[in-house]
C-alpha cells in the first residue's frame, strides 16, 4: 500500500509541475520577449536643382443667355486655345482636360444674369525657357484663367534617390554621435523607413487680355528636393 501511495504522490507532483509550467525549456530564456536594443534616428538629405519644366492650368470662361449658348462659345474658345498651345510646341500628350462645367451666373444681390461655362486644361511645358511664349499664345487665343506654375525637374526621380542616399548618411552620422556619447559602437542597420516629402509650390494669377502684359516672366530659382528616413542601428 505504501508503494502505491508513494507512486500516486509522485504522479500528483508531476501533474502540478506540468500545469505550472515548471521545467518547460521554451520559457527559460525569454529572449524573444526582450526589447530589441538599438539606436533609432531620423536622417535628412537634400539636393538643390534648378527646375527645367513647368505645369500650368489654363482655363476659358464664357457667358451666354442660355447654357447652350455659353457652352458653345466656350467650346470655340477652348478649341482655339488648344490649337495655339500645339502651335507653340506643346505636345498633345502634355495637354489634359481638367474640368468642364456650365451653370447659372449671378451678380449683385444674387440676381441671375444668364449662364457661364468653364473649361480648363493642364499644360506641361518641358522646356522652361519657352513657358512665357506658350502662355502668351494661350492668352491671345482666348484663355482668361491661369494657375501655376508647378516647377519640377525632368530627372526628379534620380535627384530623389540622391537625397535618400544623403539622408541615410546623415542618419548614420547622428547615430554615431549618440553612440559616442553613450560609449558604445554603431552596428548594422536593423530597420529603415522613408518619410514622404512635400510637393512643388503653386501660385495663382489672372491672365491679362493684352499681349504685352500676358508675357509672364518665369524665374526658375532653385528647388530643394528633400528626403527623410528613420533608421535603427544595432548597438555593438
PyMOL commands that set and color helices and strands:
alter all, ss='L'
color gray80, all
select helices_A, chain A and resi 2-20+25-27+31-33+67-87+92-94+128-141+156-182
alter helices_A, ss='H'
color red, helices_A
select strands_A, chain A and resi 39-49+53-64+95-107+111-125+145-152+186-195+204-205+223-235
alter strands_A, ss='S'
color yellow, strands_A
deselect
rebuild
show_as cartoon
